[in-house]
Amino acid sequence: MKISIVTAVFNAAGTIQETIDAVAAQTYPQREHIVIDGGSRDGTVEIIERNRDKLAYFVSEPDRGVYDAMNKGLERASGDVVACLNADDVYVSPRVLARVAEVMVDRDVAGCYANLYFVRQHDPAQIVRRMRSQPYCQGLFERGWMPPHPTLFIRRDLLTQVGGFDLAFRLQSDFDLAIRLFRLAGERIRYVDETWVRMRMGGLSNRSWRHVLRGNLEAYAACRKNGLNVWPWFPVQKVLSRIPEFLRKSGAGGGSALP
């Protein structure tokens, strides 16, 4: 089973090396790392060029944003299983891909996802909070739930069936794609109660409460697009649903992290 990891990057000279190293350090041998750069001008391209031997494919060219870059990478992917890892995120252990392979050796499993740590932008060793997910059941998306997207691994044939990221969404195309994936595969996408990813704070959708609310408006639109029955106050409800996550102390919950 081959696993493809796609990283979209733009002006991430301070973090891209860690991301490349995190994938290269994986003990699972049947993997490929695809990096799509949007035309960075801060030294990112030079860093990636120095790591060409660790990558299956790399290109630097203008794009229409992160989701366009991810689509380009997914089109290049040749793995049986695909995932996206942000240019400032890292796997918590060299055994993450091996665990994914263990879960997905069962052909009835269409995908899997786990928990993640939110960490400080300039100190990824410092955990700000833990995002603990849960097994999927009907009605979760209507309540604002989605799996932690950097931990989501999907069979490529399932992704081909539902299509890639919808570029109409600037902040919540991953939410829209998750709805389509789970609507088709449902509980065949398995939850693993382990922590797989360290995700830096400050991404497009979690940069501030204003960005969170704007993203939730897009999430509402994604629900409506996919025929989910949601109330007009869904964007506010989604913000409120994240309060326990923000209040949760770094030492509580989150499942086990791999050694």
N, C-alpha and C positions, 0 to 999 in steps of 0.2 A: 504494500500500500504506500503510494507516494503522497506526500503532503506538500502543498504549495503555500508559501507565505508571501503575501503582497504588502509592500510598504509604499504608501504615497508620501512624498516629501516635498516641502518648499521652504527654503531658508531655515534649515534646522541643523546648522553646523555644530551647535553645542550639544546635540543629542544623538545624531544619526549614527555615530560610531558605536555607541552603547547598544542601539537597536540591532545593528548588523552583527555585533559580537554576540548578542543574546541568542540570535538565530543560529549563528555559526557554532555556538557552544552546545547545541542540542545533541544529545547522544544518539538520537534516532537518525539512521543514515539515509533513509529514502526521503529526502526533502529537497526543496528548491526555494530560493529566496529571490523574489522579483522586486526590483525597486524602480519606481516611476517618479521622476523629478519634474517639477513644473517650471523649470528654468531658473533655478536658484542662483543668486549672485553674492552669497555671503561666505563662500568657501565650501558649501555642502557638496557640490559636484566634485571638487578636488578630493575631498575625503572619500566619497564613494568610489572614485576612480582608483584610489589606492587599495580598495577592497574588492576589486573586480573578481579576484580568484574565489571569493566567498559567495558570489552571486551567479544565478542562472541567467539573469537578464537585467540590463539597466539601460534606461534612456532618459535624456533630459531634453524636454521640449515644452513649449507653452501648452497649457490645458485650460479647462473651464472650471477648475477647482478640484478639491480633494476627491469628490465622488467620481468625477471624470477620470482622474488618475487611477483610482481604484478599479474602475471598469476596464481601463486599458490593461492593467496588470492582470485582472481576472481573465481577460481574453487570451493573455499569453500563458496562463497557468496550464500545466500539463498533468498536475497531480490528480489522484482520485478524490482527495479531500483538499479544500481550500479554506484560507482564513486571511484576515487583514490585521496587520499589526502596525499601529501608528508610528511615526518617525521619532516620537519621544517616549515610547513605551517599551518595556522589556518583559521577558518571561522571568518568573521568579526562580526558576530552576532549569538546569539542563535536561531534565526529564519530562518536561511538559509535552513535547511532541510524542514521546514514547507512551505517555499516559493516554493521549488522544488515540494513538494506534491501538492500544489495548481495548479501549472502549468501542472503537469502530470496527474491530475485527468481526463483530457481529453484523452481517449484511442487513439485518432488519433495522439497524441504527442509522438514521439519515443524517445525524449531526450530533454535536455535543457542545456544552458550554459550562462555565464554572464561575467562580467568584473572582473579584479583583481588589487590589489595594489602590486607593487614591493616595499619591505621594506628593511631596513638595516639589515644585518646579525645579529648584536648584539643589535639592537634596533628596534623591529618590530613595535613600535609605530610611527617611523619616515618613512614617505612615500617618496621613491626616485622618483618613477614615476607611472603613472597609465596606465594600458593596457586596452583600451576600444575596445571592439570587435564590431561586426556588424551582421546583419542578413545574413544568408548564401544565396549565389546565385552561379550558375555555373561559373567556371573560377577563383574563388577565390584561390583555392589551387595552380593553375598554377602561380599565382602572389605571392606566398609565404605565404599566409594567413593560419592560423589555429586558432581554438578556444582556449582560455586559458584553458589548460588541467585540472588543479585542480578544475575548475568550471564546468566541463562537467559531466552531469548525463545522463545515458543511460539505456533504458530498457534491462533487462538481456537477454530476448529472442532475441533481435537484436544483442547483443554482441555475443551470441552463434552462430548466423547465419554467422557473418563475421570472427569469430575466435579472439584469443587474440593478445597479443603483439608478433611481429616477433623478435626473439632474434638475427637475423642477423644484426639488427641496434642497435648500442650501445648508441647513443644520440637521435635519432629521431624515435624510434619505436612508440611513441605517435602520431607523425605526420602521419606515415604510417597507424596506426589504424584509425585516424580521417578521412583520405581519404576514407578508406573502409566503415566506418560508414555513412558518408555523401553521398557517391556514392549510397548506398542502400536506405537511408532514406531521404536524401536531406532536403527540407524545413520543414519536419516533426520534425526535431531537432530544437527547437525554441530558439531564442536569447532573453534573458531577460536583459534589460538595467538597471541593478543594479550591485553593487560590492559585491561579495560573499567571496573572499579569500584574505588574506594577504600572499604573497609569498616572502620568503627571497631571496635576491640576493645571487649568488654564487652556484647555482645548476649546474649540469653537463653541460647543454647547454648554460648557460649564465654567466659562470665563467670569461670569458675573450673574447675579440674579436677573438682570435685564436680559442677558443672553438666554438664561434658562427659560424665562417666560416667552421670549420670542421663539425659542425652539419648541416650546410646548404648543404654541399656536400652530406651528408647522405639524406637530404630532397630531393635533386635532384634525388638520386638513388631511393628513395621511389616513387617519381612521375613517373619515368620510369618504375618501377616495376608494378605500377598500371595502366599503359597505358595512363598517362596524357601527353599531348603535351607541353613540356617545352624546352626552348632554353638552349644551353650549358652554357650560362652566368647566368642561374637561381640562383646559389649560391651567386653571387655578388648582383644580383637584390634583393634577399631576405634580405641581410644585409642592403642595401640602404632603403628598405621598412620600416626598424625599426628605422631609424634616427628620424622621427617625434616623435616616442614613447620615445626615449632617451632625446629629447629636451623638451618634454612636461613638464611643471612645475607641481608640485604636486597639485596645486590648480585648475588645468584646467581639465575639462572633467571627464570621468570615470563613469557617471551615478550616481544614488543615492546609498548610503550605507544603509543597513537595520538598524533600530534602535535596 
